[in-house]
Amino acid sequence: MAQSQTKKYDLCIIGAGLAGLAATLFAANSGLSCVQVGHTGEINFSSGFLDLLGVHPVGEKNVLNDPWAGIDALVRDIPDHPYARLTKEDIQAAFEELLSFLKETGLTYHRRMNHNSAVLTSLGTTKLTYCVPHTMWNSVAALEKKPSCLILDIRGLKGFSARQIAAALQNDWPGLLTGRISFPGMDHLNEVYTEHMANALILPENRQKFAQAVRPHIKDAQIIGLPAILGLYRTHEVVSDLEKLVGLPVFEILPGLRLKEAFERGLRAKGVRYFSQNRVLSVRAEDDRYFELDIGRKTTEDTVQSRGIILASGRFIGGGLHADRQRIKETIFDLPVYQPGNRVEWHRRDMLDPGGHPVNRAGLEIDDSFRPLNSSHRPAFRTLFAAGSILAHNDWKRMKCGAGLAIATAFGAVKSFVRICR
């Protein structure tokens, strides 16, 4: 591609998971021109909850009611954890900015400022999280007060069982009722999907038909739990109308995948350029002036220039890290990866070791500006930054801090780029 055709941007974000999406948001809000490239990766498996910190120390399985006090302890105990690169005010500001953006797209979250909230999962277990989608918020109070509650199955929907949920909670929540209905207009199908039902409920006439199917099962219930079908968007309208039609509060059990759709809808309005389902094939660093990136699926389809890069490509699922028989590699720049000395040391002998496995803490080491370090422990490039799960010294799955890590480090990386380059 000729140089004159190469488009120029302030920032290129590599990765389309939560860290990449959050970084793109913060960059666009800072007035930067930005382009995002990458596969959706780990966000496709997102629960929709936004954890901040749920467990510390991991080895003691210490569940945290106050995530902020937990972060203070975490930073003292693990000074190389990515949270240690941020002030508490930065983490709070990152959440405020992101939640405000999501609310503008129609995806509202609720939280208790200094407390995690317990939510119900589709396995009939509970988990603590920091920010809860409004479609699930009614379940937080319900878990505390244990009113008579109806959990509804949909015929043909796999992976959701009202009976399993009720059986798992029978000792703690004896007032659970169960029922099964056919989704109106889909009763002829052997298998139904939450996305299709969520889209159907956007139409008022379908909500009326659904409410008619639900009413005979209510009996003495005071609240109703449903699969994640309360609208793919316009969820406030769907929830409010259904509650009027059935005469009871409703909530979802596991909120479904709305984050990606909300981000993409909102970021397009901010002028973000997307190379969805593409990858960076090669990168050339032109001194400290800019990077030039070849982008495509298998062969170069576009070339862009950017003053800086935020590497938010994730770990193994997202493709940011790759493991072979000898070592773990970073896949784009071949940056040094913090990891155990040899493969034998990657895992503990006990698969369920309460302290987790050393390989879970592998990743890129960074300076205080979120710049990945080279083999000399200096920034690999002046304007290359990293964010999210690719960072070293975090075991986000066991710590229950995946979303918080993504959001906060993305905020820190963008803030550092602005400070260094302006």
C-alpha positions in Angstrom: 0.0 0.0 0.0 1.4 3.4 -0.9 2.4 5.7 1.9 -0.2 8.3 0.9 -3.0 5.8 1.4 -1.9 4.8 4.9 -4.3 6.2 7.5 -2.8 7.8 10.6 -4.2 7.7 14.1 -3.1 8.8 17.5 -3.6 5.4 19.1 -4.0 1.8 17.9 -5.6 -0.6 20.4 -4.8 -4.2 19.7 -7.5 -6.5 21.3 -11.3 -6.4 21.3 -11.9 -7.8 24.8 -13.0 -5.7 27.7 -9.5 -4.1 28.2 -9.3 -3.2 24.5 -12.9 -1.8 24.4 -12.3 0.2 27.6 -9.0 1.6 26.3 -10.7 2.6 23.1 -13.5 4.4 25.1 -11.0 6.2 27.3 -8.9 7.2 24.3 -11.9 8.5 22.3 -13.1 10.4 25.4 -9.7 12.0 25.6 -10.1 13.4 22.1 -7.7 10.9 20.5 -8.2 9.4 17.1 -8.1 5.7 17.5 -8.4 2.4 15.6 -9.1 -1.0 17.2 -8.1 -4.3 15.8 -8.6 -7.8 17.1 -10.8 -10.8 17.7 -13.5 -10.6 20.4 -11.7 -13.3 22.4 -12.5 -13.6 26.0 -15.4 -11.1 26.1 -17.5 -13.7 24.4 -17.3 -15.7 27.7 -18.1 -12.7 29.9 -20.8 -13.1 32.5 -21.7 -9.4 32.2 -20.8 -8.7 35.8 -18.0 -6.2 36.5 -15.9 -7.6 39.3 -13.4 -5.3 41.1 -11.8 -7.7 43.6 -13.5 -10.7 45.2 -10.8 -12.9 46.8 -7.6 -12.1 48.6 -5.4 -13.8 49.6 -6.2 -16.5 47.1 -4.6 -19.3 49.0 -6.8 -18.6 52.0 -9.9 -18.2 49.8 -10.7 -15.0 51.7 -13.9 -13.7 50.2 -14.1 -9.9 50.3 -17.1 -7.8 51.2 -15.2 -4.6 50.7 -13.2 -4.7 47.4 -11.5 -1.4 48.1 -10.1 -2.6 51.4 -9.1 -5.7 49.6 -7.1 -3.7 47.0 -5.2 -2.0 49.8 -4.2 -5.4 51.2 -3.5 -6.8 47.7 -1.1 -3.9 46.9 0.7 -4.4 50.2 1.1 -8.2 49.7 1.8 -8.2 45.9 3.5 -4.9 45.0 4.0 -6.0 41.4 0.2 -6.6 40.8 -1.1 -4.2 38.1 -3.4 -2.5 40.7 -0.3 -1.3 42.4 0.4 1.0 39.4 -2.8 2.9 40.0 -4.2 5.1 42.7 -7.6 4.3 44.1 -8.8 7.5 42.6 -7.8 6.4 39.1 -9.6 3.1 39.6 -12.7 4.9 40.7 -12.5 7.4 37.9 -12.2 4.5 35.4 -15.3 2.8 36.6 -17.3 6.1 36.7 -16.4 6.9 33.1 -17.1 3.4 31.8 -20.4 3.1 33.7 -21.6 6.5 32.5 -20.8 5.4 28.9 -22.7 2.1 29.2 -25.7 3.9 30.7 -25.8 6.2 27.7 -26.0 3.1 25.5 -28.9 1.8 27.6 -26.9 -0.7 29.6 -27.2 0.4 33.2 -25.2 -1.1 36.1 -25.9 -0.8 39.9 -23.5 -1.1 42.8 -23.0 -0.5 46.5 -20.1 1.9 46.5 -17.9 0.1 49.1 -19.4 -3.4 49.0 -19.5 -6.3 46.7 -23.0 -7.8 46.1 -24.1 -11.4 46.0 -25.7 -12.5 42.7 -27.3 -15.8 41.6 -25.7 -18.0 39.0 -27.3 -20.5 36.6 -25.8 -23.3 38.7 -27.7 -22.3 41.7 -24.6 -20.9 43.4 -23.9 -17.3 44.4 -20.9 -15.1 43.7 -19.8 -11.7 44.8 -19.3 -9.0 42.2 -19.0 -5.2 42.3 -21.3 -3.9 39.5 -24.5 -5.7 38.6 -26.5 -5.2 35.4 -29.9 -3.6 36.2 -31.6 -6.7 34.8 -30.2 -8.7 37.7 -30.4 -6.0 40.5 -33.7 -7.3 41.9 -32.0 -10.6 42.6 -29.5 -9.0 45.0 -32.2 -8.0 47.5 -34.0 -11.3 46.9 -31.0 -13.3 47.9 -30.8 -11.4 51.1 -34.5 -11.5 52.0 -35.4 -14.9 50.5 -39.0 -14.1 49.4 -41.2 -16.7 47.6 -39.6 -16.8 44.2 -40.6 -18.4 40.9 -37.7 -19.6 38.7 -38.9 -20.3 35.1 -37.4 -22.6 32.5 -38.0 -22.2 28.8 -38.6 -25.4 26.8 -35.8 -26.0 24.4 -33.3 -23.7 26.2 -30.1 -25.6 27.1 -27.8 -24.8 29.9 -30.5 -23.5 32.2 -32.4 -25.6 34.7 -34.8 -24.1 37.2 -35.0 -27.4 39.1 -31.2 -27.5 39.4 -31.1 -23.9 40.8 -33.9 -24.7 43.3 -32.2 -27.9 44.4 -28.9 -26.3 44.9 -30.5 -23.5 47.0 -33.2 -25.6 48.8 -31.5 -25.3 52.2 -30.8 -21.6 52.0 -33.9 -20.5 50.1 -36.8 -22.8 50.7 -39.3 -20.6 49.1 -38.2 -21.3 45.5 -40.9 -22.4 43.0 -40.1 -23.7 39.6 -42.0 -23.8 36.3 -41.5 -24.4 32.6 -43.1 -22.6 29.7 -42.8 -22.5 25.9 -41.7 -19.2 24.5 -44.5 -17.8 22.4 -44.0 -18.4 18.7 -41.1 -20.8 19.3 -43.0 -23.7 20.8 -42.4 -25.7 17.6 -38.6 -25.5 17.9 -36.6 -28.3 19.6 -33.9 -25.8 20.7 -34.2 -22.1 21.4 -31.6 -19.5 22.2 -31.5 -16.5 24.6 -30.5 -14.1 21.9 -33.5 -14.9 19.8 -35.9 -14.6 22.7 -34.3 -11.4 23.9 -34.8 -9.9 20.4 -38.4 -11.1 20.3 -39.2 -9.4 23.7 -38.2 -6.0 22.2 -41.7 -6.0 20.6 -44.5 -5.1 23.0 -46.9 -7.7 21.5 -44.4 -10.5 22.3 -44.1 -9.3 25.9 -47.8 -9.5 26.3 -47.8 -13.1 24.9 -44.9 -14.0 27.2 -46.6 -12.6 30.2 -49.8 -14.6 29.4 -47.7 -17.8 29.5 -46.0 -16.8 32.8 -49.1 -15.8 34.8 -50.5 -19.3 35.5 -47.2 -20.3 37.2 -47.0 -17.4 39.6 -49.1 -18.8 42.5 -47.7 -17.3 45.7 -44.5 -16.0 44.2 -43.4 -12.5 45.0 -40.6 -12.2 42.4 -39.7 -14.1 39.2 -36.3 -15.2 38.0 -35.7 -15.8 34.2 -32.9 -16.8 31.9 -31.1 -13.9 30.1 -33.9 -12.9 27.8 -34.9 -9.4 28.9 -34.0 -7.7 25.7 -30.7 -7.5 23.8 -31.1 -3.7 24.1 -33.8 -1.4 25.4 -33.7 -3.6 28.5 -35.2 -0.9 30.8 -38.3 -0.8 28.6 -38.5 -4.6 28.5 -38.1 -5.1 32.2 -40.6 -2.3 33.1 -43.3 -3.5 30.8 -42.9 -7.1 31.8 -43.2 -6.2 35.5 -46.4 -4.3 34.8 -47.8 -7.2 32.8 -47.1 -9.9 35.3 -47.5 -7.7 38.4 -44.2 -8.8 40.0 -40.6 -7.7 39.9 -38.4 -9.8 37.6 -34.7 -10.5 37.3 -32.3 -12.4 35.1 -30.1 -15.2 36.2 -26.8 -14.6 34.5 -27.3 -11.4 32.4 -26.0 -12.6 29.0 -23.7 -11.0 26.5 -24.7 -7.4 26.1 -21.3 -5.7 26.8 -19.8 -6.2 23.4 -22.9 -5.0 21.6 -23.2 -1.9 23.8 -19.5 -1.0 23.4 -19.5 -1.3 19.7 -22.7 0.7 19.3 -21.5 3.5 21.5 -17.9 3.6 20.2 -19.0 3.8 16.5 -20.8 7.1 17.5 -17.4 8.4 18.7 -15.8 7.8 15.3 -13.7 4.8 16.2 -12.3 2.8 13.3 -12.8 -1.0 13.6 -10.9 -3.9 12.1 -13.2 -6.5 13.6 -12.0 -10.1 13.4 -8.7 -9.0 12.0 -5.3 -9.3 13.5 -2.0 -7.4 13.3 0.2 -9.3 10.9 3.4 -7.2 11.4 4.5 -4.0 13.1 7.3 -1.7 12.3 8.5 0.9 14.7 9.7 4.1 13.1 12.1 5.5 15.8 9.9 7.2 18.4 7.7 8.8 15.9 5.1 6.2 15.0 4.3 2.6 14.5 3.2 1.1 11.1 0.9 -1.9 11.3 -0.2 -4.3 8.6 -3.7 -5.6 9.4 -5.7 -8.4 7.8 -6.9 -11.9 8.3 -4.2 -13.9 6.5 -2.6 -11.3 4.2 -2.3 -7.6 4.6 -5.6 -5.8 3.8 -4.8 -2.4 5.4 -1.9 -0.5 6.7 -2.2 2.1 9.4 0.1 4.4 11.3 -0.3 5.3 14.9 1.7 7.4 17.4 1.1 4.8 20.1 -0.2 1.3 20.7 -2.0 -0.3 23.6 -1.5 -4.0 23.7 -4.7 -5.5 25.1 -4.6 -8.8 23.3 -5.4 -11.0 26.3 -3.8 -14.2 27.3 -4.1 -17.6 25.6 -7.7 -17.5 24.5 -7.4 -13.9 23.2 -4.1 -14.8 21.4 -1.9 -12.4 23.2 0.2 -15.2 24.6 1.1 -18.5 23.1 2.7 -21.5 24.8 4.9 -24.1 23.1 6.9 -27.0 24.7 9.6 -24.6 25.9 8.1 -21.3 26.9 5.3 -18.8 26.7 5.6 -16.1 24.0 4.0 -12.8 23.4 2.7 -13.0 19.9 3.1 -9.6 18.2 6.3 -8.0 19.5 7.9 -11.1 21.0 8.2 -9.2 24.3 9.8 -11.0 27.3 7.1 -12.8 29.3 7.4 -13.2 33.0 7.0 -17.0 33.6 8.3 -19.9 35.6 11.8 -21.1 34.7 10.6 -24.2 32.9 7.4 -25.9 31.9 7.5 -28.4 34.8 7.0 -25.4 37.1 4.0 -24.0 35.3 1.5 -26.1 37.4 1.2 -27.4 40.9 0.9 -31.1 41.4 -2.7 -30.6 42.7 -4.9 -29.4 40.0 -7.1 -27.6 42.6 -4.3 -26.2 44.6 -5.8 -23.3 46.6 -2.9 -21.0 45.7 -3.4 -21.4 42.0 -0.8 -22.3 39.4 2.3 -20.2 38.6 1.4 -20.1 34.9 -1.7 -18.1 35.8 0.6 -15.2 36.8 2.6 -15.2 33.6 2.5 -12.1 31.4 4.2 -8.8 30.6 6.0 -6.9 33.2 5.5 -3.1 33.0 6.8 0.2 34.3 4.6 2.6 36.2 3.4 4.0 32.9 2.1 0.6 31.8 4.9 0.2 29.2 6.1 -3.4 28.7 9.7 -4.0 29.6 12.4 -5.4 27.4 15.1 -7.9 28.5 17.0 -5.0 30.0 14.0 -4.1 32.2 13.5 -0.8 30.3 10.4 0.2 28.3 10.5 -1.7 25.0 9.2 1.3 23.1 8.4 4.8 24.3 4.7 4.7 23.2 3.9 1.0 23.5 1.6 0.3 26.5 -0.2 -2.9 27.7 -3.5 -3.5 29.6 -5.7 -6.3 30.8 -5.1 -9.9 31.4 -1.8 -10.0 29.4 -0.1 -8.2 32.4 2.0 -10.3 34.8 1.6 -11.0 38.5 -2.2 -11.3 38.4 -4.4 -14.4 38.8 -7.6 -12.6 37.9 -9.8 -15.7 37.7 -9.1 -16.7 41.3 -8.9 -13.2 42.5 -12.3 -12.4 40.9 -10.9 -9.1 39.5 -11.0 -9.7 35.7 -13.2 -6.8 34.7 -11.7 -4.4 37.2 -8.2 -5.3 36.0 -9.2 -4.7 32.4 -11.0 -1.4 33.0 -8.4 0.1 35.5 -5.3 -0.8 33.5 -6.8 0.4 30.3 -7.5 3.8 32.0 -3.9 3.9 33.3 -2.5 3.1 29.8 -4.4 5.8 28.1 -3.6 8.3 30.8 0.1 7.5 30.4 -0.1 7.9 26.6 -1.7 11.3 27.0 0.9 12.4 29.5 3.9 11.2 27.5 2.7 12.3 24.0 1.1 15.6 24.7 
